[in-house]
Amino acid sequence: MDSAKINFVAERQSVMWLLIAQLVAIVPQLGSLPVWIIGVWAAVAVWYWRIVTRAWSFPPRWVKACLLLAVVAGVYFSFSSLFSLEAMIAVLVLAIILKLLELKTARDHWLVLMLSYFVVACGLLFSQQIGALLLALIQITLLLMAQQSLYRRDAKALPMLRAVAVMGLQSLPLMLMLFVIFPRIGPLWTMPLPGGEAVTGMSDSLEFGDIAKLSQSGALAFRVRFHGAKPAPEDLYWRGLVLDEFDGRRWRRSSWSQWSNKIAAPALTRPLLNYTVTLEAGAHKWLYALPLAVVQRDDVYYSNQHQWLASRPLTGRLQYAVSSQPVRYLPDANAKATAVSANNLRLAGNTNPRARALAAEWLLQWPDKSDRVAAAIAYFKQNAFIYTLTPSRLGQNSVDEFLFNTRQGFCEHFAGSFVFLMRAAGVPARIVVGYQGGEFNDRDGYLLVHQSDAHAWAEVYIDGQGWQRVDPTATVAPSRVRLGAEAVFRGQDGYLAGDAMSLRKYEWAKRMRYFVDNINYAWARWVLNYDSGIQNNFLLKVLGDINPQRLMLLVLMAGGVPLGVAAFFSLRQSRVAGEDLAARYYLASCSALARRRLVRRSGETPDDFAQRVQREQPCWGAWLASQTQLFSQCSYLPQDSRRYQQNLALLKRARRPRKWMERHSQTTKINK
């Protein structure tokens, strides 16, 4: 048999380690992959184990071809595509599994292990929390142990785990040096991921029921750390995007607003509210802030609708500093006031006739726009509207059905209907989507904003004043704004069902959740958000000036010295491991006598040399005779025996004759 071929009888332990490592690499991916993949792995693993035990044979080519077609078809029917990210990862995982059915050589074994590392890396595409990192470390540890099992005669877990720990410690200096100094480029996991409404968060369009679905998720949207006093909960309106076009069913950004020109950032006056926002990983086209705001980033711009928009989609986890000035009215940032009014008065078709008729009455009754706004707010107060997470489904005239029939809805129902009424009454109005409120983590003093805090409200334009925020939801359910979504929906079915946040009614679970989030937040701030800007600031603080000479000095100090020390001890350890220590200690004894003019002749055996020393200088004869006897015994004993270790220790301790003579004389006196 070729030496590269696996000896199935002798290598069963390495096969077992390979299967264990492969299983641990695959199972965590099942959150984004079809569950039937684990069944495929179990069947293939059993088949391969029967091959290893020589009960079965390798399948013929036509069987492998049929299996390949079957799993590819399974992936296609599971994802309706073969080109989405999840589908590609599924194909990779299945390829690694099916590779077992033709694993015949050590090269094949290595190939499966190397591809398994890619599977571990794919898990970081979907989560970069500290828990995902710890899981990846466990997976990598098992893969490294599986690699060692290929070359160990006795693949015991503890020695292999010890070797992995040593390799990890030796790699730390290089890892830290590359992390701190190497130019920061966007990692692979900052790419936008397909699928998952709860992952993508707030959309750039809105239909009745959209935010209600999103609000049932406890996923984290962003964190906020205030630098100073924190604002009241009712002031936490995290303004995101303006929707100003309605087609009868869905609100969207109008083409006019999407192509609006950039304007200069607003000039703020004190007192200012300063804070830092950390958005969770995703594809970010706009930022969230408390108006009126200035965001301190170079890759975003301020639009004439008081939105902070990205020059290009920003992917991954995002952190930015903000300064805000609380204002009652947002100034009209567009010089073309007539265009603003016309665009924010437009209503599509002839839908919702009852709402139009009601607004027409207000238009005739109240010449002043502020009075028409007050009339709409009074309408919501005076009628029995219900704020609910599970509103009834609405038909074509959704605004009419909500205002006059069901009167049950979520924030988008109230905001959308209010804006429709205002436009029909001749008051320019638009919808703003974002988040309202949040949950303060008292352990570390920052705000957690979840998807369950998603919110929509209205803005109306008052001549001579600007855009005024109006939240009709606060009229119907004031506790939603004052106390948060949890205070309103805690008793409703489906609110955070199956989510860990549903346990926050228990104090112990709340404290535990805060503790875990503190760790994740620190991980995000100091590791995941370590971009080129933070890197430059850090290097400037350390070096004073960034130039090649100082960077090279920092590399030598931070990386070269630790790596040199690790290399020295590693090479020394490997040299000692392959050395005959008994011969080394015996030759050290001979060197000690050579300094006393008793040189061992070339070709002279240890016994002959001991006899000559006894004749020429008897004072050293007993010592050398003892060393010679210990050396002879060590030469014929197995190195892993207890007796060998004892003799080797005596040989090492007595390799200096004068110290041996002193100890020997003291022992003789004691015995007398």
C-alpha positions as CSV (number, residue, x, y, z in Angstrom):
1,M,0.0,0.0,0.0
2,D,1.2,3.5,-0.8
3,S,2.6,5.3,2.3
4,A,0.2,8.1,1.7
5,K,-2.8,5.8,2.0
6,I,-4.5,5.6,5.4
7,N,-4.0,2.4,7.3
8,F,-7.6,2.0,8.4
9,V,-6.8,-0.3,11.3
10,A,-4.1,2.0,12.8
11,E,-5.8,5.3,11.9
12,R,-9.3,4.8,13.3
13,Q,-8.6,7.3,16.0
14,S,-7.7,10.0,13.5
15,V,-10.9,9.2,11.6
16,M,-12.9,9.5,14.8
17,W,-11.3,12.9,15.6
18,L,-12.0,14.0,12.0
19,L,-15.7,13.1,12.3
20,I,-16.1,14.8,15.7
21,A,-14.4,18.0,14.5
22,Q,-16.5,18.0,11.3
23,L,-19.7,17.6,13.3
24,V,-18.8,20.5,15.7
25,A,-18.0,22.7,12.7
26,I,-21.3,21.9,10.9
27,V,-23.9,21.9,13.7
28,P,-23.7,25.6,14.6
29,Q,-24.4,26.5,11.0
30,L,-27.9,24.9,11.1
31,G,-29.4,28.2,12.2
32,S,-29.0,29.4,8.6
33,L,-28.9,26.1,6.8
34,P,-31.6,23.3,6.3
35,V,-31.8,20.9,9.2
36,W,-31.8,17.9,6.8
37,I,-28.1,18.5,6.3
38,I,-27.3,16.9,9.6
39,G,-29.2,13.8,8.5
40,V,-26.9,13.7,5.4
41,W,-23.8,14.0,7.6
42,A,-25.0,11.1,9.9
43,A,-25.7,8.8,6.9
44,V,-22.3,9.6,5.2
45,A,-20.4,9.3,8.5
46,V,-21.9,5.9,9.2
47,W,-21.1,4.8,5.7
48,Y,-17.5,6.0,5.9
49,W,-17.0,4.4,9.3
50,R,-18.2,1.1,7.8
51,I,-15.5,1.6,5.1
52,V,-12.9,2.2,7.7
53,T,-13.8,-1.0,9.5
54,R,-13.6,-2.7,6.2
55,A,-17.2,-3.8,6.3
56,W,-18.2,-1.8,3.3
57,S,-16.4,-0.5,0.2
58,F,-16.2,2.9,-1.3
59,P,-19.3,3.8,-3.5
60,P,-18.9,3.7,-7.3
61,R,-18.8,6.9,-9.3
62,W,-22.5,6.7,-10.4
63,V,-23.6,6.6,-6.8
64,K,-21.5,9.6,-5.9
65,A,-22.9,11.5,-8.9
66,C,-26.5,10.7,-7.9
67,L,-25.8,11.8,-4.3
68,L,-24.3,15.1,-5.6
69,L,-27.3,15.8,-7.8
70,A,-29.7,15.0,-4.9
71,V,-28.0,17.4,-2.4
72,V,-27.8,20.2,-5.0
73,A,-31.5,19.8,-5.7
74,G,-32.2,19.8,-2.0
75,V,-30.3,23.1,-1.6
76,Y,-32.2,24.6,-4.5
77,F,-35.6,23.6,-3.2
78,S,-34.7,24.8,0.3
79,F,-33.5,28.3,-0.8
80,S,-35.2,28.7,-4.2
81,S,-31.7,29.6,-5.5
82,L,-28.2,28.4,-5.6
83,F,-26.6,31.9,-5.6
84,S,-27.7,33.3,-2.2
85,L,-25.1,33.3,0.5
86,E,-26.9,30.7,2.6
87,A,-27.2,28.4,-0.4
88,M,-23.5,28.7,-1.2
89,I,-22.6,27.8,2.4
90,A,-24.9,24.9,2.3
91,V,-23.2,23.6,-0.9
92,L,-19.8,24.0,0.7
93,V,-20.9,22.1,3.8
94,L,-22.4,19.3,1.7
95,A,-19.3,19.0,-0.4
96,I,-17.2,18.5,2.7
97,I,-19.6,15.9,3.9
98,L,-19.6,13.9,0.7
99,K,-15.9,14.2,0.4
100,L,-15.8,11.5,3.2
101,L,-17.0,8.9,0.6
102,E,-13.7,9.3,-1.4
103,L,-11.3,10.0,1.5
104,K,-8.5,7.5,0.8
105,T,-5.2,9.4,1.4
106,A,-3.7,11.7,4.0
107,R,-4.1,14.5,1.4
108,D,-7.9,14.0,1.3
109,H,-7.9,14.0,5.1
110,W,-6.1,17.4,5.1
111,L,-8.4,18.8,2.5
112,V,-11.5,18.0,4.6
113,L,-9.9,19.7,7.6
114,M,-8.9,22.8,5.7
115,L,-12.4,23.2,4.2
116,S,-13.8,22.8,7.7
117,Y,-11.9,25.9,8.7
118,F,-13.8,27.8,6.0
119,V,-17.1,26.5,7.4
120,V,-16.1,27.9,10.8
121,A,-15.3,31.3,9.2
122,C,-18.7,31.2,7.5
123,G,-20.4,31.2,10.9
124,L,-18.9,34.6,11.6
125,L,-20.8,36.0,8.6
126,F,-24.0,35.8,10.6
127,S,-22.8,36.8,14.0
128,Q,-19.7,38.5,15.5
129,Q,-20.8,38.5,19.1
130,I,-18.5,37.3,21.8
131,G,-20.4,34.1,22.0
132,A,-19.9,33.4,18.3
133,L,-16.1,34.0,18.9
134,L,-16.0,31.5,21.8
135,L,-17.8,28.9,19.7
136,A,-15.4,29.5,16.8
137,L,-12.4,28.9,19.2
138,I,-13.9,25.6,20.4
139,Q,-14.4,24.6,16.7
140,I,-10.8,25.5,15.8
141,T,-9.4,23.7,18.8
142,L,-11.1,20.5,17.8
143,L,-9.9,20.9,14.2
144,L,-6.3,21.4,15.4
145,M,-6.6,18.3,17.6
146,A,-7.9,16.4,14.6
147,Q,-4.9,17.5,12.6
148,Q,-2.5,16.3,15.4
149,S,-4.2,12.9,15.5
150,L,-2.8,12.2,12.0
151,Y,0.7,12.1,13.4
152,R,0.3,10.9,17.0
153,R,0.7,7.3,17.8
154,D,-1.6,7.7,20.8
155,A,-4.1,10.5,20.1
156,K,-5.1,11.3,23.7
157,A,-7.2,14.4,24.2
158,L,-5.2,16.0,27.0
159,P,-1.7,16.1,25.3
160,M,-3.3,17.4,22.1
161,L,-5.2,20.0,23.9
162,R,-2.0,21.1,25.7
163,A,-0.3,21.4,22.3
164,V,-3.2,23.6,20.9
165,A,-2.9,25.9,24.0
166,V,0.8,26.3,23.5
167,M,0.3,27.1,19.8
168,G,-2.4,29.6,20.7
169,L,-0.2,31.4,23.2
170,Q,2.7,31.5,20.7
171,S,0.4,33.0,18.1
172,L,-0.9,35.8,20.4
173,P,1.9,38.3,19.8
174,L,1.6,38.0,16.0
175,M,-2.2,38.3,16.2
176,L,-2.1,41.4,18.4
177,M,0.6,43.0,16.2
178,L,-1.4,42.4,13.0
179,F,-4.6,43.6,14.7
180,V,-3.1,46.9,15.9
181,I,-0.7,47.8,13.1
182,F,-1.9,46.1,9.9
183,P,-4.0,48.5,7.6
184,R,-7.7,48.1,8.4
185,I,-9.8,46.8,5.5
186,G,-13.4,45.8,5.6
187,P,-13.7,42.1,6.7
188,L,-15.7,39.6,4.7
189,W,-18.5,39.6,7.2
190,T,-19.3,43.3,6.6
191,M,-21.0,42.3,3.3
192,P,-24.8,42.7,3.4
193,L,-26.6,39.4,4.1
194,P,-29.7,38.3,2.2
195,G,-32.9,37.3,4.0
196,G,-34.3,38.1,7.4
197,E,-36.4,41.1,8.1
198,A,-35.3,41.2,11.7
199,V,-31.7,41.4,10.5
200,T,-32.2,44.1,8.0
201,G,-34.4,46.2,10.4
202,M,-36.2,49.2,9.2
203,S,-37.1,49.3,5.5
204,D,-37.2,52.3,3.1
205,S,-40.9,51.7,2.5
206,L,-43.9,51.2,4.8
207,E,-47.2,49.4,4.6
208,F,-49.8,49.0,7.4
209,G,-48.5,46.1,9.5
210,D,-44.8,46.2,8.6
211,I,-43.6,47.8,11.8
212,A,-46.0,45.6,13.9
213,K,-44.2,42.6,12.5
214,L,-40.8,44.1,13.1
215,S,-41.7,45.1,16.7
216,Q,-42.2,41.5,17.6
217,S,-38.5,40.9,17.4
218,G,-36.2,41.5,20.4
219,A,-33.1,41.8,18.1
220,L,-30.8,44.7,18.9
221,A,-30.9,47.6,16.5
222,F,-28.2,49.9,18.1
223,R,-26.7,51.1,21.3
224,V,-26.2,54.7,22.5
225,R,-23.8,56.0,25.0
226,F,-24.6,59.6,26.2
227,H,-21.8,61.8,27.3
228,G,-23.6,63.7,30.0
229,A,-27.2,63.7,31.2
230,K,-29.5,61.4,29.4
231,P,-32.8,62.8,27.9
232,A,-36.3,61.9,29.1
233,P,-37.8,58.7,27.4
234,E,-40.5,60.8,25.6
235,D,-37.7,62.8,23.9
236,L,-36.0,59.7,22.4
237,Y,-37.3,59.9,18.8
238,W,-34.5,58.3,16.8
239,R,-35.2,59.9,13.4
240,G,-34.2,57.7,10.5
241,L,-35.9,58.2,7.1
242,V,-38.7,60.4,5.6
243,L,-41.4,58.7,3.5
244,D,-43.4,61.2,1.5
245,E,-45.0,59.3,-1.4
246,F,-48.2,57.2,-1.0
247,D,-49.6,55.0,-3.7
248,G,-52.8,54.0,-1.8
249,R,-51.2,51.0,0.0
250,R,-47.5,51.7,0.7
251,W,-45.5,54.8,1.7
252,R,-42.1,55.2,0.0
253,R,-39.4,57.8,-0.5
254,S,-40.3,59.9,-3.5
255,S,-37.9,60.1,-6.4
256,W,-37.8,63.8,-5.7
257,S,-36.5,63.3,-2.2
258,Q,-34.0,60.6,-3.2
259,W,-32.4,62.9,-5.6
260,S,-32.5,65.9,-3.4
261,N,-29.3,67.9,-3.1
262,K,-26.9,67.8,-0.2
263,I,-27.0,70.7,2.1
264,A,-24.7,72.0,4.8
265,A,-25.0,70.5,8.2
266,P,-27.1,72.6,10.6
267,A,-25.5,75.1,12.8
268,L,-26.2,74.0,16.4
269,T,-26.4,76.2,19.5
270,R,-25.8,75.2,23.0
271,P,-26.8,73.4,25.2
272,L,-25.9,70.3,23.1
273,L,-26.6,66.6,23.7
274,N,-23.5,64.6,22.8
275,Y,-23.6,60.8,22.4
276,T,-22.2,57.9,20.4
277,V,-24.3,55.5,18.4
278,T,-23.2,51.9,17.6
279,L,-25.4,50.3,14.9
280,E,-25.5,46.5,14.7
281,A,-24.1,44.8,11.6
282,G,-26.0,45.2,8.4
283,A,-26.2,47.4,5.3
284,H,-26.8,50.9,6.4
285,K,-28.1,53.5,4.0
286,W,-29.1,56.1,6.6
287,L,-28.2,56.9,10.2
288,Y,-30.4,57.4,13.3
289,A,-30.1,60.5,15.5
290,L,-32.2,62.8,17.7
291,P,-33.0,65.9,15.7
292,L,-31.6,68.5,15.1
293,A,-28.3,66.6,14.7
294,V,-24.8,66.8,13.4
295,V,-23.1,63.4,12.7
296,Q,-19.3,63.4,12.7
297,R,-18.4,61.1,9.8
298,D,-16.9,61.8,6.4
299,D,-18.9,59.2,4.5
300,V,-22.4,60.6,5.2
301,Y,-24.2,63.7,4.1
302,Y,-27.1,65.9,5.3
303,S,-30.2,66.1,3.1
304,N,-32.8,68.8,2.9
305,Q,-35.3,66.5,4.7
306,H,-33.1,66.5,7.8
307,Q,-31.8,63.0,7.1
308,W,-28.3,61.7,7.5
309,L,-27.7,59.5,4.5
310,A,-24.7,57.4,3.5
311,S,-22.8,58.4,0.4
312,R,-22.7,54.7,-0.4
313,P,-24.2,51.8,1.7
314,L,-22.1,51.3,4.8
315,T,-21.8,47.6,5.7
316,G,-21.0,45.9,9.0
317,R,-21.2,47.3,12.5
318,L,-21.1,51.1,12.4
319,Q,-20.2,53.6,15.1
320,Y,-20.6,57.4,14.9
321,A,-20.5,60.4,17.2
322,V,-23.5,62.8,17.2
323,S,-24.3,66.3,18.6
324,S,-28.0,67.1,18.9
325,Q,-29.9,70.2,19.7
326,P,-33.5,69.5,20.8
327,V,-35.9,71.7,18.8
328,R,-39.7,71.9,18.5
329,Y,-39.7,72.7,14.8
330,L,-37.3,71.5,12.1
331,P,-36.5,74.5,9.8
332,D,-37.4,74.3,6.1
333,A,-34.1,73.3,4.6
334,N,-35.3,73.7,1.0
335,A,-35.3,77.0,-0.8
336,K,-38.1,75.8,-3.1
337,A,-41.0,75.9,-0.6
338,T,-43.6,75.4,-3.3
339,A,-42.0,72.2,-4.4
340,V,-42.0,71.0,-0.8
341,S,-45.6,71.8,-0.3
342,A,-46.7,70.2,-3.6
343,N,-44.8,67.0,-3.0
344,N,-46.1,66.6,0.6
345,L,-49.8,67.3,-0.4
346,R,-50.0,64.6,-3.1
347,L,-52.5,61.8,-2.8
348,A,-52.7,58.9,-5.3
349,G,-56.0,58.1,-7.1
350,N,-59.5,58.4,-5.5
351,T,-59.1,55.9,-2.7
352,N,-60.4,56.4,0.9
353,P,-63.3,58.8,0.1
354,R,-64.6,59.0,3.7
355,A,-61.2,60.2,5.0
356,R,-61.1,62.8,2.2
357,A,-64.6,64.0,3.0
358,L,-63.7,64.4,6.7
359,A,-60.6,66.3,5.8
360,A,-62.5,68.6,3.5
361,E,-64.8,69.5,6.3
362,W,-61.8,70.6,8.4
363,L,-60.4,72.6,5.4
364,L,-63.7,74.6,5.2
365,Q,-64.1,74.9,9.0
366,W,-60.5,75.8,10.0
367,P,-58.6,78.3,7.8
368,D,-55.5,78.0,10.0
369,K,-53.4,74.9,9.4
370,S,-52.6,74.5,13.1
371,D,-56.3,74.3,13.8
372,R,-56.7,71.5,11.2
373,V,-53.8,69.6,12.9
374,A,-55.5,70.0,16.3
375,A,-58.8,68.8,14.8
376,A,-57.1,65.6,13.6
377,I,-55.5,65.0,17.0
378,A,-58.9,65.6,18.6
379,Y,-60.5,63.0,16.3
380,F,-58.1,60.3,17.5
381,K,-58.7,61.3,21.2
382,Q,-62.5,61.4,20.9
383,N,-62.9,58.0,19.2
384,A,-62.2,54.6,20.7
385,F,-59.0,53.7,18.9
386,I,-57.0,50.7,20.1
387,Y,-53.3,50.5,20.0
388,T,-52.5,46.8,19.3
389,L,-49.7,44.6,18.0
390,T,-52.1,42.4,16.0
391,P,-54.4,44.7,14.0
392,S,-57.0,43.5,11.6
393,R,-56.2,43.1,7.9
394,L,-57.3,46.0,5.8
395,G,-58.6,46.2,2.2
396,Q,-58.1,48.6,-0.7
397,N,-59.3,51.6,1.2
398,S,-57.1,50.9,4.2
399,V,-57.2,54.4,5.7
400,D,-61.1,54.5,5.6
401,E,-61.3,51.0,7.1
402,F,-58.9,51.9,9.9
403,L,-60.4,55.3,10.7
404,F,-64.1,54.4,10.6
405,N,-64.4,50.6,11.0
406,T,-61.7,48.6,12.8
407,R,-60.0,51.5,14.7
408,Q,-57.3,49.0,15.7
409,G,-53.8,49.5,14.6
410,F,-50.1,50.0,15.3
411,C,-48.0,53.1,15.0
412,E,-47.8,53.0,11.2
413,H,-51.7,52.9,11.0
414,F,-52.0,56.0,13.2
415,A,-49.1,57.9,11.5
416,G,-50.1,56.9,7.9
417,S,-53.8,57.8,8.5
418,F,-52.9,61.1,10.1
419,V,-50.6,62.1,7.2
420,F,-53.4,61.1,4.7
421,L,-55.9,63.3,6.6
422,M,-53.5,66.2,6.7
423,R,-52.7,66.1,3.1
424,A,-56.4,65.9,2.2
425,A,-57.0,68.9,4.5
426,G,-54.3,71.0,2.7
427,V,-51.5,70.6,5.3
428,P,-48.2,69.4,4.0
429,A,-47.3,66.2,5.9
430,R,-45.0,63.2,5.7
431,I,-44.1,60.0,7.6
432,V,-40.9,59.6,9.5
433,V,-39.7,56.0,10.4
434,G,-37.2,55.2,13.1
435,Y,-37.2,54.1,16.7
436,Q,-38.7,55.6,19.9
437,G,-37.4,55.0,23.4
438,G,-35.0,52.3,24.4
439,E,-33.9,50.4,27.5
440,F,-31.1,51.8,29.7
441,N,-28.5,49.3,30.9
442,D,-27.7,50.6,34.3
443,R,-24.7,48.4,34.8
444,D,-22.7,50.4,32.2
445,G,-24.9,53.4,31.6
446,Y,-25.9,53.1,27.9
447,L,-29.1,52.8,26.0
448,L,-30.2,49.6,24.2
449,V,-32.6,50.2,21.3
450,H,-34.2,47.0,19.9
451,Q,-36.3,46.2,16.9
452,S,-39.3,46.1,19.2
453,D,-38.8,49.9,19.7
454,A,-39.4,50.5,15.9
455,H,-41.8,53.4,15.5
456,A,-43.4,55.7,12.9
457,W,-44.7,59.2,13.4
458,A,-45.8,62.2,11.4
459,E,-44.4,65.7,10.6
460,V,-46.6,68.6,9.4
461,Y,-45.3,71.8,7.8
462,I,-46.5,75.0,9.5
463,D,-45.9,78.2,7.5
464,G,-43.3,80.4,9.1
465,Q,-42.3,77.8,11.6
466,G,-41.1,74.6,9.9
467,W,-41.7,70.9,10.3
468,Q,-43.4,69.9,13.5
469,R,-43.4,66.4,14.9
470,V,-46.8,65.0,15.6
471,D,-47.2,61.5,17.1
472,P,-50.8,60.4,17.0
473,T,-49.8,57.1,18.7
474,A,-48.9,59.2,21.8
475,T,-52.5,60.5,21.7
476,V,-54.1,57.1,21.8
477,A,-51.4,55.3,23.9
478,P,-49.3,57.8,25.8
479,S,-47.6,55.1,27.8
480,R,-46.0,53.8,24.6
481,V,-43.9,57.0,24.4
482,R,-43.5,57.6,28.1
483,L,-42.7,54.0,29.3
484,G,-41.8,52.2,26.1
485,A,-43.3,49.4,24.0
486,E,-42.9,46.8,26.7
487,A,-45.3,48.7,29.1
488,V,-48.0,48.5,26.4
489,F,-47.5,45.0,24.9
490,R,-46.3,42.9,27.8
491,G,-49.6,41.2,28.2
492,Q,-50.4,40.7,24.5
493,D,-49.9,37.4,22.7
494,G,-46.9,37.2,20.4
495,Y,-44.9,40.0,22.0
496,L,-41.3,38.9,22.0
497,A,-42.5,35.3,22.0
498,G,-39.6,32.8,22.1
499,D,-37.1,35.7,22.5
500,A,-34.7,36.0,25.4
501,M,-35.9,39.5,26.0
502,S,-39.3,38.1,27.1
503,L,-37.5,37.0,30.3
504,R,-36.8,40.6,31.3
505,K,-39.8,40.7,33.6
506,Y,-37.6,38.6,35.9
507,E,-35.0,40.6,37.8
508,W,-32.3,37.8,37.7
509,A,-32.7,37.4,33.9
510,K,-32.6,41.1,33.4
511,R,-29.3,41.4,35.3
512,M,-27.8,38.4,33.4
513,R,-28.9,39.9,30.1
514,Y,-27.3,43.3,31.0
515,F,-24.1,41.5,32.0
516,V,-23.8,39.6,28.7
517,D,-24.6,42.7,26.8
518,N,-21.9,44.6,28.6
519,I,-19.4,42.0,27.3
520,N,-20.8,42.2,23.8
521,Y,-20.7,46.0,23.8
522,A,-17.1,46.1,25.0
523,W,-16.2,43.6,22.3
524,A,-18.0,45.7,19.7
525,R,-16.4,49.0,20.8
526,W,-12.8,47.8,21.1
527,V,-12.5,45.0,18.6
528,L,-15.3,45.0,15.9
529,N,-15.3,48.8,15.6
530,Y,-11.5,49.1,15.4
531,D,-11.4,50.8,12.0
532,S,-8.8,52.9,10.2
533,G,-9.8,56.1,12.0
534,I,-9.5,54.5,15.5
535,Q,-6.2,52.8,14.4
536,N,-4.7,56.2,13.3
537,N,-5.7,57.9,16.5
538,F,-4.2,55.0,18.5
539,L,-0.9,55.0,16.6
540,L,-0.6,58.8,16.9
541,K,-1.0,58.5,20.7
542,V,1.6,55.7,20.9
543,L,4.1,57.0,18.3
544,G,3.5,60.7,18.2
545,D,3.9,60.6,14.4
546,I,3.2,57.8,11.9
547,N,6.2,57.1,9.7
548,P,7.9,53.9,8.5
549,Q,10.8,54.1,11.0
550,R,8.5,54.3,14.0
551,L,6.1,51.7,12.7
552,M,9.1,49.3,12.2
553,L,10.3,50.0,15.8
554,L,6.8,49.3,17.1
555,V,6.6,46.1,15.0
556,L,9.9,45.0,16.5
557,M,8.9,45.8,20.0
558,A,5.3,44.5,19.9
559,G,5.8,41.6,17.6
560,G,9.5,40.8,17.0
561,V,10.6,40.5,20.6
562,P,7.7,38.2,21.8
563,L,8.0,36.1,18.6
564,G,11.8,35.8,19.1
565,V,11.4,34.7,22.7
566,A,8.7,32.2,21.7
567,A,10.9,30.9,18.9
568,F,13.9,30.6,21.2
569,F,12.0,28.5,23.7
570,S,10.3,26.4,21.0
571,L,13.6,25.6,19.3
572,R,15.3,24.9,22.6
573,Q,12.4,22.6,23.7
574,S,12.5,20.7,20.4
575,R,16.3,20.3,20.6
576,V,16.1,19.0,24.2
577,A,13.2,16.7,23.3
578,G,15.4,14.9,20.6
579,E,18.6,14.8,22.7
580,D,20.0,12.0,24.8
581,L,20.0,13.7,28.2
582,A,21.8,10.9,29.9
583,A,24.8,11.2,27.5
584,R,24.6,15.0,27.9
585,Y,24.9,14.9,31.7
586,Y,27.7,12.2,31.5
587,L,29.7,14.3,29.1
588,A,29.3,17.3,31.4
589,S,30.9,15.1,34.2
590,C,33.8,14.3,31.9
591,S,34.2,18.0,31.1
592,A,34.4,18.8,34.8
593,L,37.3,16.3,35.2
594,A,39.0,17.7,32.0
595,R,39.2,21.1,33.8
596,R,41.2,19.2,36.5
597,R,43.6,17.7,33.9
598,L,41.8,14.3,33.6
599,V,40.9,14.2,30.0
600,R,39.0,11.3,28.6
601,R,40.9,9.8,25.7
602,S,39.4,9.3,22.2
603,G,37.8,5.8,22.0
604,E,38.1,5.3,25.8
605,T,35.0,3.5,27.2
606,P,33.2,5.0,30.3
607,D,34.4,2.0,32.4
608,D,38.0,2.2,31.3
609,F,38.0,6.0,32.0
610,A,36.5,5.4,35.4
611,Q,39.2,2.8,36.3
612,R,42.0,5.2,35.1
613,V,40.7,8.0,37.2
614,Q,40.6,5.7,40.2
615,R,44.3,4.9,39.6
616,E,45.6,8.4,38.9
617,Q,43.4,10.5,41.2
618,P,41.4,8.3,43.6
619,C,39.7,11.4,45.2
620,W,37.4,11.6,42.1
621,G,37.2,7.9,41.5
622,A,34.1,7.2,43.6
623,W,32.2,10.1,42.1
624,L,33.0,9.1,38.5
625,A,32.2,5.5,39.2
626,S,28.7,6.6,40.5
627,Q,28.2,8.7,37.4
628,T,29.3,5.9,35.1
629,Q,27.0,3.4,36.7
630,L,24.0,5.9,36.4
631,F,24.8,6.5,32.8
632,S,25.0,2.8,32.0
633,Q,21.7,2.1,33.7
634,C,19.9,5.0,31.9
635,S,21.3,3.7,28.5
636,Y,19.4,0.4,28.9
637,L,16.2,1.6,30.4
638,P,13.1,2.9,28.5
639,Q,12.9,6.6,28.7
640,D,9.3,6.7,29.8
641,S,10.0,4.5,32.9
642,R,10.0,5.8,36.4
643,R,13.4,4.3,37.1
644,Y,15.0,6.1,34.1
645,Q,13.7,9.4,35.3
646,Q,15.1,8.8,38.8
647,N,18.5,7.9,37.6
648,L,18.5,10.8,35.1
649,A,17.7,13.2,37.9
650,L,20.6,11.8,40.0
651,L,23.0,12.0,37.1
652,K,22.0,15.6,36.4
653,R,22.3,16.7,40.1
654,A,25.8,15.1,40.6
655,R,27.4,16.2,37.3
656,R,29.7,18.7,39.3
657,P,32.2,16.6,41.3
658,R,33.1,19.1,44.0
659,K,29.4,19.5,45.1
660,W,29.0,15.7,45.0
661,M,32.1,15.4,47.2
662,E,30.7,17.9,49.7
663,R,27.3,16.2,49.9
664,H,29.0,12.8,50.1
665,S,31.3,13.8,53.0
666,Q,28.3,15.3,54.9
667,T,26.4,12.1,54.4
668,T,29.3,10.1,55.7
669,K,29.6,12.2,58.9
670,I,25.9,11.8,59.6
671,N,26.1,8.0,59.2
672,K,29.0,7.8,61.6
